[in-house]
Amino acid sequence: MSAIDYGERARIGFLVPSGNQVCEAELHAMMPPGVAALVTRLELRGSSEPELLRMVEALEPASRLLADARPALLAFHCTAVSTFAPAMAADIPKRMTAATNLPATTTADGILAAFAALGARRVLLVTPYIAEVHAREVDFLAAHGIDVVGGSMLGLNTNAEMAALPPERIREQARAAAAASPGAQAFFISCTAIRSAPLIAPLEAELGMPVVTSNQIMAWHAMRRCGIADAVPGFGHLLTLA
């Protein structure tokens, strides 16, 4: 029987989309011994603007429920919502902290921290999103001085569709983007709801650049915010950086 990990070193509270079937498994896999992911959900069933904005309507009560478990950090983990606009990205963690007196962060914060740590300002971006969500993410990155020099989106609307996306299809999308747009410093496979973790290390070896994903970024960022600097093998260069 394997040892049970109760998060003796750090417990991190994640607020994730209600339909997400993927992020918990990937976050748990990327946590070293002694670090635990505690998860609650906020309603998100599609990718339209009203649906994305509705996800933060219950932000405070959901944050307070997670705070009852006394995590070291609260993390709002949805790429599409946290990169909706720079003002929203800044407001979400402020609201969470005001409701709980706990430090808080977002996927958007992690994305910016990861690219800063990698020294990457020219990136490739592939997503499963509909066009409007993809475009907003490009604009968000541009607002922070990160130039998306190539990539593509797949036009998927729901987390269920995204979870069903075969990893090989994501790999094909990444390869095509890299071939069409040379000169990038990093590759971003965006979205918390796709099965991208097994692709990170093989694609880094193939493409010769750091490959980051939404779940990998959040695991790295949240752990570093909690003072956990362990290198976690098997999930790319980012998770070796202190």
C-alpha positions in Angstrom: 0.0 0.0 0.0 1.4 3.4 -1.0 1.9 6.1 1.6 -0.9 8.6 2.0 0.1 12.2 1.3 -1.8 14.7 3.5 0.1 17.8 2.4 2.4 18.1 5.4 4.7 20.7 3.6 1.9 22.6 1.8 -1.7 22.4 0.9 -2.8 24.5 -2.1 -6.4 25.3 -2.7 -7.5 25.3 -6.4 -10.7 26.7 -7.8 -11.3 25.1 -11.2 -14.0 25.0 -13.9 -17.0 22.7 -13.0 -16.6 20.7 -16.2 -12.9 20.1 -16.0 -12.0 16.4 -16.0 -8.3 16.7 -16.4 -6.5 19.3 -14.3 -6.7 17.5 -10.9 -4.9 14.4 -12.2 -2.2 16.5 -13.8 -1.7 18.8 -10.8 -1.5 15.8 -8.4 1.1 14.1 -10.7 3.2 17.3 -10.7 3.3 17.8 -6.9 6.3 16.4 -5.0 5.8 14.4 -1.8 4.3 16.5 1.0 2.4 18.9 -1.3 -1.3 18.4 -1.8 -3.8 20.0 -4.1 -7.3 20.6 -2.6 -9.9 21.4 -5.2 -13.3 23.0 -5.5 -15.4 24.0 -8.5 -17.0 27.1 -10.0 -19.7 26.9 -12.7 -18.3 26.8 -16.3 -20.1 24.9 -19.0 -19.0 26.6 -22.2 -16.8 29.3 -23.7 -19.1 32.1 -24.5 -18.3 35.5 -22.9 -21.3 35.4 -20.5 -20.4 31.8 -19.4 -16.8 32.8 -18.8 -17.8 35.9 -16.8 -20.3 33.9 -14.8 -17.5 31.7 -13.4 -16.3 34.5 -11.1 -19.8 35.3 -9.7 -19.4 32.8 -6.8 -15.7 33.5 -6.3 -15.9 34.7 -2.7 -18.1 31.8 -1.3 -16.0 29.2 -3.1 -12.8 30.8 -1.8 -14.1 30.8 1.8 -15.0 27.1 1.5 -11.5 26.3 0.5 -10.1 28.5 3.2 -11.8 26.3 5.8 -9.2 23.6 4.9 -6.4 26.1 5.8 -4.4 26.0 2.6 -1.2 28.0 2.3 -2.4 29.5 -1.0 -5.6 29.9 -3.0 -5.3 29.5 -6.8 -7.9 30.4 -9.4 -7.1 27.9 -12.1 -8.8 28.7 -15.5 -6.7 30.1 -18.3 -9.6 31.5 -20.4 -11.1 33.4 -17.5 -7.9 34.6 -15.9 -6.6 35.9 -19.2 -9.9 37.4 -20.2 -8.5 40.9 -19.6 -5.6 42.4 -17.6 -8.0 44.1 -15.2 -9.9 40.8 -14.5 -6.6 39.0 -13.9 -5.6 41.6 -11.3 -9.1 41.7 -9.6 -9.6 37.9 -9.1 -6.8 37.3 -6.6 -7.7 40.6 -4.7 -11.2 39.4 -4.3 -10.1 36.0 -3.1 -7.7 37.5 -0.5 -10.3 40.0 0.7 -12.7 37.1 1.3 -10.3 34.9 3.1 -7.2 36.8 4.3 -5.2 34.2 2.4 -2.7 34.8 -0.4 -4.1 34.1 -3.8 -3.0 33.8 -7.4 -4.3 32.8 -10.9 -3.3 30.9 -13.9 -2.6 34.2 -15.6 -0.1 35.2 -12.9 1.6 31.8 -13.4 1.8 32.3 -17.1 3.6 35.6 -16.7 5.9 34.3 -14.0 6.8 31.3 -16.1 7.7 33.3 -19.2 9.8 35.7 -17.0 11.6 32.7 -15.5 12.3 31.3 -18.9 13.3 34.7 -20.4 10.8 34.2 -23.2 9.2 37.1 -24.9 8.4 35.5 -28.3 6.1 32.4 -27.9 4.1 30.0 -29.9 0.5 29.5 -28.6 -1.7 26.5 -29.4 -5.1 26.2 -27.7 -8.3 24.1 -28.1 -10.4 27.3 -27.8 -12.9 29.0 -29.9 -11.5 32.0 -31.8 -12.7 34.7 -29.4 -11.0 33.0 -26.4 -7.8 32.4 -28.3 -7.7 36.0 -29.5 -8.2 37.4 -25.9 -5.3 35.3 -24.7 -3.1 36.6 -27.5 -4.1 40.2 -26.5 -3.5 39.5 -22.8 0.0 38.3 -23.5 0.7 41.2 -25.7 -0.5 43.6 -23.0 2.3 42.1 -20.8 5.0 42.4 -23.5 4.8 38.8 -24.7 4.6 38.5 -28.5 2.7 35.5 -29.9 4.5 34.8 -33.1 2.5 31.8 -34.3 0.1 29.0 -33.3 -3.5 27.9 -33.8 -6.8 27.1 -32.1 -9.2 24.2 -32.6 -12.6 25.7 -32.0 -13.7 23.6 -29.1 -16.4 25.0 -26.8 -16.7 22.8 -23.7 -14.4 21.2 -21.2 -15.9 17.8 -22.1 -14.8 18.3 -25.7 -11.4 19.4 -24.6 -10.9 16.4 -22.3 -11.8 14.1 -25.2 -9.1 15.6 -27.4 -6.5 12.9 -28.1 -3.0 13.9 -27.0 -1.7 13.0 -30.4 -4.0 15.6 -32.0 -2.4 18.2 -29.6 1.1 17.0 -30.6 0.2 17.4 -34.3 -1.1 20.9 -33.7 2.1 21.8 -31.9 4.4 20.4 -34.6 2.5 22.3 -37.3 2.7 25.6 -35.4 6.5 25.1 -34.8 7.1 24.3 -38.4 5.1 27.3 -39.7 6.6 29.9 -37.3 10.3 29.5 -36.4 12.1 31.8 -34.1 10.1 31.4 -30.9 11.7 31.2 -27.5 9.0 29.0 -25.8 6.0 27.0 -26.7 2.7 27.4 -24.8 0.1 24.6 -25.0 -2.8 26.5 -23.2 -5.8 25.2 -21.4 -6.3 23.4 -18.1 -8.8 20.9 -19.6 -6.6 19.1 -22.1 -4.4 16.0 -21.6 -1.1 17.8 -22.3 1.2 16.7 -19.5 2.6 13.6 -21.2 3.6 15.7 -24.2 5.8 18.3 -22.5 9.1 16.4 -22.2 8.9 14.7 -25.7 8.0 18.0 -27.4 10.8 19.8 -25.7 13.3 17.3 -27.0 11.8 17.4 -30.5 11.3 21.2 -30.8 14.4 22.3 -28.9 12.7 24.9 -26.7 10.8 25.0 -23.4 7.3 23.7 -23.6 4.8 25.0 -21.0 1.2 24.0 -20.3 -1.5 25.6 -18.2 -1.4 22.8 -15.5 2.4 22.6 -15.4 2.6 26.4 -15.1 0.2 26.5 -12.2 1.8 23.5 -10.4 5.2 25.3 -10.7 3.9 28.8 -9.8 1.8 27.7 -6.8 4.6 25.6 -5.4 7.1 28.4 -5.7 4.7 30.8 -4.1 4.5 28.4 -1.2 8.3 28.1 -0.9 8.5 24.6 -2.4 11.4 24.6 -4.8 11.7 20.9 -5.6 12.5 19.9 -9.2 9.8 17.5 -10.5 11.2 15.3 -13.2 9.3 14.2 -16.3 7.3 17.4 -16.9 9.6 19.7 -18.7 12.3 22.3 -18.1 10.0 24.7 -16.1 9.5 22.3 -13.2 13.3 22.2 -12.8 13.5 25.9 -12.2 13.6 27.3 -8.7 
